[in-house]
């Protein structure tokens, strides 16, 4: 999954240079894991791993659909208020 996440990060960086950050967290191994609400979601079986969050909101579960994630990130970026 870590390699798939790296590939997704490259895809998003090509599509949105300098505008996105992708982070992989293995909630079972990361020291933050027990504190994250996603850990309980995964343990409950409500959604299959991996969970994909965009701007802190759960968007996808069970895979890394790169094209759908790219589209969703694009929508988020175009609707984000300018600073």
N, C-alpha and C positions, 0 to 999 in steps of 0.2 A: 504494500500500500504506500510505503514511503516513496518508492520509485515512481508510482503513478502520480503521487502528489507533486513530485518534482517536475514531471512531464507537464502536468496541468499548470504549474507555476510558469514554465517556459511559454506555454501556449498563451496564457493570460498576459504575460509580459510583452509578447509580440503584438498582441491585439491592443493592449493598453499600456504603452511604455511609461514606466515610472509612476503609474497610477494605482497599482494594486499590490497587495502583500498576501502571500499564501503561507499558511503555517500548518504544519502537521503536528498533531498531538496524539500520542498513544496514551489514552487515559489510564491504562493499566500499568504503564511504566513511568509516566511523567509524574514528577513530584506534585504538580498541581492537580492531578487526576482526581483524588478524593474530594477536592473542593468544587469541582466543575459540575454543573447540573447535567451536562451531557453524560457523565459517568452513570448517573442513576437512570437516565433514559435508556442507555445501552443495557444496563443490568436488568431493567424491568422487561426487556424484550419488546418494548413498544415499537421500536424501529431497529432495523438491521444496520450494522456498521458498513461503511463509514457514514458519519453524519457530516454534512457540508453546511457550514454557516457562512452567510454573507452579511457583513455589517452587523454581526451579532445575532442574526435571526436565522433559525433553522430553515433551510431551503430544499435539501435533498438528503435522501438516506438510501443506503444499500448499494452505492456505486459512485463513481466519479464521471458522470456524463459530461465530458469536456465541452461539447458544443452547447448544451443547455446551460451549463455554468457560465460559459462565455457570454451567452445571450443575456442571462440574468444580471451578470456584472455590468454589461453594457447598459442595461436599463437603469441599474442603480446609479451609474456614473452620469447618465444623461438627466436623471431626475434629481441629482444632488445639488443643493444650493451652492452657488459660487461664493468664495470667501472674498 
